Amino acid sequence: MKQWIIGAAIALSTAGAAQAQTITNDAFDQTASLPSWAKVVTFDSPLPTGFSLNGGKVVRGNGSGYAAPAGDATNYLVADRTSATVTADKGYQSVGFYWGSIDSFNAVKLLDAAGKLIASFTGADIPPANGDQGSGATNRYVSYTLDPAQGFSGIASIVFASTGTSFEVDNVAFGTKPGSPAPVPEPATLGLFAVGLAALGRRLGRKRTA
């Protein structure tokens, strides 16, 4: 069964309210039937407008110490004992990616537009995480959806890092389902907004009395 979101809850390190990571279980499925409203970074051509890539290598096929995600004959991103970050120019509700040969030393971080950590997880959170290059259990499409009440302005960056051998990913998708509730600003953001309004009120008041 192919879905964008399958509610398979596992333990996660999150910086907001309790969240469940959602994982698809389609063996060798590179896109997990992505919805039309998702913007997908495929690495096969220039990145979509509003997206950037920092770090990592874009390669194709096997060789040079890298293994393409199972069934993937296109370009894919590699983080080889380093990190690679895909960043959007705004926050999105969901992000997903095709994770090849999942290893326990592969790590993922999700950040909001201000660079604040939303959630982090590793391959160890998705057993068996044994790096098998041909198994459907270790080549999966993984996605995360932000709860609006979690207090972030949306997912703006995803960081792929590896402390062991390489971390291979493809088809990184960001999306916000039409009609979804708007994220709830963080308390600190609300405070700054209130200060700004107060300052604006004082300035307008001075102009009226001048």
Buried (B, 14 or more C-beta within 10 A) or exposed (E): EEBBBBEEEEEBEBBBEEBBBBBBBBBBBBBBEBBEBBBBBBBEEEBEEEBEBEBBBEBBEEEEEBBBBBBBEBBBBBBBEBBBBBBBEEBBBBBBBBBBBBBBBBBBBBBBBEEBBBBBBBBBBBEEBEBBBEBBBBBBBBBBBBBEEBBBBBBBBBBBBBBEBBBBBBBBBBBBBEEBEEBBBBEEBEEEEEEEEEEEEEEEEEEEEE
